[in-house]
Amino acid sequence: MLPPTHPLTDGRTAASPFVRAVRGERPAVTPVWFMRQAGRSLPEYRASRAGVDMLDACLTPELAAEITLQPIRRHGVDAAILFSDIVVPVLLAGVDVRIVPGRGPVLDAPIRTASDVLKLRPIDPDALAPIAEAVRLTVAELGSTPLIAFGGAPFTLASYLVEGGPSKDQLRARSLMYADPHAWAALLNWCADVTGAFLRTQVEAGASAAQLFDSWIGSLSRRDYQRRVAPHSRRAFDALRGLDVPKLHFGVGSGEVLDLLPGLGADAVGIDWRLPLDEASARLGGGVPLQGNIDPALLSAPWSVLQAHVEDVLDRGLAAPAHIANLGHGVPPETDPEVLTRIVELVHARL
Ligand SMILES: Cc1c2[nH]c(c1CCC(=O)O)Cc1[nH]c(c(CCC(=O)O)c1C)Cc1[nH]c(c(CCC(=O)O)c1C)Cc1[nH]c(c(C)c1CCC(=O)O)C2
C-alpha cells in the first residue's frame, strides 16, 4: 500500500494524462515525454555536470533532482524520469562499475564464472538512501507532473556484468546461459533483486509509475527469452508487489517477444521505432496501452518530414487503448533540444 501522502494517493498525479494513459484510459490530450530527456542534448545539463562524474552526480540528491527537473521546465513534457542509471544499484551493491562517456557502463572485473556470481552480495537497503532523497526533492518540485521510477531489466544488466561493457550481440552473456545455466539463473535473480530494490525505493519515495528498460532484449531468441530471461523480469516487477503503481515495460527490438511482455507484470508496453503501433497493438491483442515509436533518426530530419512521421505515429497509436508519445529509444546527445520542444507542442495540439 502506498502511504496517504504519496502523490498517487493524495491525488497530485493520479489524474495526470500520463498516469491515466498507462492505466489504459485515453486522456483528451496525448501525454508525451522522452527517454533520456535529462542528458547531453541540454546545455543546462552539460553545465550542471561539468567536472562531475556521472555516477557521483547520480548519488548527489540535489544535483540529481535539478537535472531531473531540467527537461520539465524546458519542454513541458508530461512526466519526469529520475536522473540516474541502470547500473546505479549495481554500484550500490558493491560491484566496481563506472560509466565511460561515449561508451557506457564498464567493469574491469566482469562476472564470468559461477564463483564470480557467488561473490555478488545483496544490496544493503541503506545504500539506496541518496536515491530516495533525490526522489523526495524532485517530487516536492513537480506538483501534478508524475515522476517515473526506472530500472534495467535483468538481462540488460547481466549483459553489462558479463561482457564488462557494451557489446554488439551480448555473445558472452548468451553463452553463459548455456555453459552454466545455474550460474546464469543465480546472476539473473541477483540482477532482478537489485533492480527491484532500486524500483521499490523510488516508488516508495514518491514516484508515480515504474518502467523497466530491456535494452538488449532484441538479441535473444524467443525460446531463450521465454525460458531463461522472462521469469527474472517478472521477479523484478514483483518487487513492487502491494504498491498500486502503474508499470511499463520497454524493450529495443522486442518484436519477436512482444506478446510475452504484458504477462510479466506491466500495464503498458514501450515500442521502439521498428514496428508501427497498429501492428504492435495487433500482436498484443488490441488491449494493451502503448508508449513510444518516434524514430530518433528523424530528429535531425527537416521539420516537415519529422512532423509527418510524428502525426503518423499518433494516428497509428489510436489502434491501442491509449498511447503515450515518446521516442523509440533514448534522445541522441547531438539532438537540437528545440526540436523536442516542438514535438511536445505538436502532440499537445492534436485533438
Ligand atoms: C542501457 C542503458 C544504460 N542506461 C540506461 C539504459 C536503458 C535505456 C537505454 O537503452 O538507453 C537508462 C538511463 N540512463 C540514464 C537515464 C536517465 C533518465 C532519462 O531517461 O532522462 C536512464 C533511464 C542517464 C544517463 N546514463 C548515461 C548518461 C550519459 C552520461 C554522460 O553525460 O556522460 C545519462 C544522462 C550513461 C550511459 N548509461 C548506459 C549507457 C549506454 C550510457 C551512455 C554512454 C554514453 O554514450 O556516454 C547504460
PDBQT file of the ligand as one rigid body, heavy atoms in Angstrom, charges set to zero:
ROOT
HETATM    1  C1  LIG A 401      21.345   0.596 -21.473  1.00  0.00    +0.000 C 
HETATM    2  C2  LIG A 401      21.069   1.738 -20.512  1.00  0.00    +0.000 A 
HETATM    3  C3  LIG A 401      22.053   2.462 -19.776  1.00  0.00    +0.000 A 
HETATM    4  N1  LIG A 401      21.391   3.417 -19.027  1.00  0.00    +0.000 N 
HETATM    5  C4  LIG A 401      20.039   3.332 -19.266  1.00  0.00    +0.000 A 
HETATM    6  C5  LIG A 401      19.821   2.264 -20.162  1.00  0.00    +0.000 A 
HETATM    7  C6  LIG A 401      18.470   1.791 -20.631  1.00  0.00    +0.000 C 
HETATM    8  C7  LIG A 401      17.916   2.619 -21.711  1.00  0.00    +0.000 C 
HETATM    9  C8  LIG A 401      18.706   2.642 -22.990  1.00  0.00    +0.000 C 
HETATM   10  O1  LIG A 401      18.771   1.581 -23.658  1.00  0.00    +0.000 OA
HETATM   11  O2  LIG A 401      19.214   3.722 -23.319  1.00  0.00    +0.000 OA
HETATM   12  C9  LIG A 401      18.951   4.101 -18.656  1.00  0.00    +0.000 C 
HETATM   13  C10 LIG A 401      19.162   5.503 -18.318  1.00  0.00    +0.000 A 
HETATM   14  N2  LIG A 401      20.324   6.231 -18.252  1.00  0.00    +0.000 N 
HETATM   15  C11 LIG A 401      20.057   7.495 -17.879  1.00  0.00    +0.000 A 
HETATM   16  C12 LIG A 401      18.675   7.611 -17.609  1.00  0.00    +0.000 A 
HETATM   17  C13 LIG A 401      18.083   8.889 -17.003  1.00  0.00    +0.000 C 
HETATM   18  C14 LIG A 401      16.786   9.328 -17.225  1.00  0.00    +0.000 C 
HETATM   19  C15 LIG A 401      16.394   9.799 -18.623  1.00  0.00    +0.000 C 
HETATM   20  O3  LIG A 401      15.937   8.976 -19.436  1.00  0.00    +0.000 OA
HETATM   21  O4  LIG A 401      16.429  11.022 -18.867  1.00  0.00    +0.000 OA
HETATM   22  C16 LIG A 401      18.085   6.382 -17.912  1.00  0.00    +0.000 A 
HETATM   23  C17 LIG A 401      16.631   5.976 -17.864  1.00  0.00    +0.000 C 
HETATM   24  C18 LIG A 401      21.015   8.607 -17.709  1.00  0.00    +0.000 C 
HETATM   25  C19 LIG A 401      22.302   8.504 -18.383  1.00  0.00    +0.000 A 
HETATM   26  N3  LIG A 401      23.123   7.412 -18.496  1.00  0.00    +0.000 N 
HETATM   27  C20 LIG A 401      24.267   7.773 -19.147  1.00  0.00    +0.000 A 
HETATM   28  C21 LIG A 401      24.213   9.141 -19.457  1.00  0.00    +0.000 A 
HETATM   29  C22 LIG A 401      25.303   9.942 -20.166  1.00  0.00    +0.000 C 
HETATM   30  C23 LIG A 401      26.377  10.254 -19.196  1.00  0.00    +0.000 C 
HETATM   31  C24 LIG A 401      27.201  11.411 -19.587  1.00  0.00    +0.000 C 
HETATM   32  O5  LIG A 401      26.665  12.527 -19.619  1.00  0.00    +0.000 OA
HETATM   33  O6  LIG A 401      28.391  11.175 -19.799  1.00  0.00    +0.000 OA
HETATM   34  C25 LIG A 401      22.988   9.620 -18.961  1.00  0.00    +0.000 A 
HETATM   35  C26 LIG A 401      22.473  11.027 -18.991  1.00  0.00    +0.000 C 
HETATM   36  C27 LIG A 401      25.404   6.879 -19.411  1.00  0.00    +0.000 C 
HETATM   37  C28 LIG A 401      25.026   5.581 -20.002  1.00  0.00    +0.000 A 
HETATM   38  N4  LIG A 401      24.466   4.534 -19.301  1.00  0.00    +0.000 N 
HETATM   39  C29 LIG A 401      24.205   3.497 -20.170  1.00  0.00    +0.000 A 
HETATM   40  C30 LIG A 401      24.614   3.904 -21.468  1.00  0.00    +0.000 A 
HETATM   41  C31 LIG A 401      24.511   3.065 -22.721  1.00  0.00    +0.000 C 
HETATM   42  C32 LIG A 401      25.127   5.219 -21.351  1.00  0.00    +0.000 A 
HETATM   43  C33 LIG A 401      25.600   6.132 -22.466  1.00  0.00    +0.000 C 
HETATM   44  C34 LIG A 401      27.079   6.263 -22.559  1.00  0.00    +0.000 C 
HETATM   45  C35 LIG A 401      27.438   7.409 -23.464  1.00  0.00    +0.000 C 
HETATM   46  O7  LIG A 401      27.065   7.382 -24.648  1.00  0.00    +0.000 OA
HETATM   47  O8  LIG A 401      28.099   8.348 -22.975  1.00  0.00    +0.000 OA
HETATM   48  C36 LIG A 401      23.526   2.252 -19.772  1.00  0.00    +0.000 C 
ENDROOT
TORSDOF 0
